[in-house]
Structure formats: C-alpha cells, structure tokens
Amino acid sequence: MLKVTGFFSALLLPLLSVGTLAAPSATAARTLACNGNAALCDRLYSNVSQVGAHDSPFVGPWATDNQDLSVTAQLNAGIRFLQGQTHKNAFGKLHMCHTSCWELDVGHLTVYLTTIREWLDNNPNEVVTLLLTNGDSVAATKFAGSFVDSGITKYVYTPPSSAKVGIGSWPTLRQMIASGTRLVVFLGKSCFSYPPSKPTLTNFLRFRSRLLNCAIYPR
C-alpha cells in the first residue's frame, strides 16, 4: 500500500514572476495528455491539485520509514508531489536523512535527484513538484552541485525575473511540458527555529511556502 499525504493544492507563492513559454505544435496540442489527463493541459500549474508522498525517499518496513514503494514506483502510481528531508551526514555531505543522518540515511541527495531525473526522462508529458526540507540550515548554494551532477537541471522551472509571481501568473502544464521545464523545486527551512533562514537555491527558485507554515525569504 502506498502511503501518501493526500492532495496538495499547488498554491505555493514564489517571489519570482513567470514569463511566456513556447506553445506546442497543433498536432502535439491535439494528442497531449498532461499528467495523464488532457483536461489538465490548459490549467495553470497553480490550479492543479497534486497527490503527494511525504518523506518519499524513506522506503521500508521500519518505524523510520514512511513509504512502501520506491520513488520510481510512487511516480508510476501517480504521485506528482515528492517531499524529502535533507541533512548533513557525519562528513558534511547532503544526504536524504530522516530527522538526522544518525537515525536513517538512505544516501546522497544526488542519487535521489538522479532517480527523479531518470523518471522524467522516460515520462515527457509529466510535471512534478519537489519539496526538499533543509533541517540543518545548509546554505542554499550547497544544493546546486547535486542538481548539476544528477543532470536534473534541464527540467527545473525557473521564473525569468525577480518580480513576485501571482497565483494567476503561473504557466499552464502544456506550456511547461512544451518548454521542457517540468520540475518545480521548493527548498524548505525547518519551521522549528527562529528567525527563519533566507535560503536560495541558486538559479532555480526562491519562494515563500505556506505549505510549511513558515516564512522563506529571498536572499
């Protein structure tokens, strides 16, 4: 059985604006199914609910695990919102760890991102959202290397300017698929500390996440 968090309404309000993306050809427009449903193609990203998997990397039967299916199997089952915890391991490397790397460490962030990238390679009409929490308050620029090394940067959606994005300013799923930027990335800060940090995932996305119920500010 797949354990999921339910439906995440994608009302995440970043602080960057969305530009106009290229439209697909007329033939592609007729045949395209976006996230498995042609009716979703012309909806804004912000107006599409997504099934989400909490702590998606932690797979197994133990108390520290949250999922029964692998990340790839979760995506194959229809999950389109992946959340995972990042922490520094004993050597200062960013790993996917549950609460801390002493409790459960399932490997390097790059490996996790590579799994998602490989699935996106094989599923060209799918838009996925990724929320990485940052419980150790690692500088956001430290995440960039894993994105580059995994090869996933080609899919990351990046708003083209520094103005705020209104909820009605997101591109449609069709536009995101046509442009190839089919992965929306949010980098979270642990809500258990104050004041909030100011993380920025370099060249990807700056945001304020109401999903986490804590403030995330641009650099």
C-alpha angles and dihedrals in degrees: 000000000000114000111213136170095234127244118344110201103218095232095137111147113211124188097237131082128242121235129206114281126206118270121233123247120277090254093051090047090057096049103033121115111190115210087346098307128082089205089068096055097089097039119105115252087243090058098055122092115218132204107235136204115213114219089358097181095058104088125168147066100285130103091252092056123088105184137053096199130062119253090257091050090048090055091045088053092057104269109148101168115065122187125187139167122240124198137162115260124217090281095050094254122140108251136167100256133166108235089323137359089248089062101044130347117181097176147278122334089236091062092051092049091047090056090054092045092052090052091050089050089059097040108051097172097056129100116203132190122211126194115189116189118214106206095164093053093237114182107268092231088065089069095061095078093060091049092052095043093050092053092233097120092090089067100044115113112227121184108230102230143033098249121109120272115233118213089250094049100074119111120251121256088251091057093047092050092047092052093044092235096123102146121081111196127199122185113206134202122216110263092214096082134065139244096035118243124242104234124176123184097218114245092354120074142323116202153159110232120207088178089073092041091226132099121261116186134193120254 
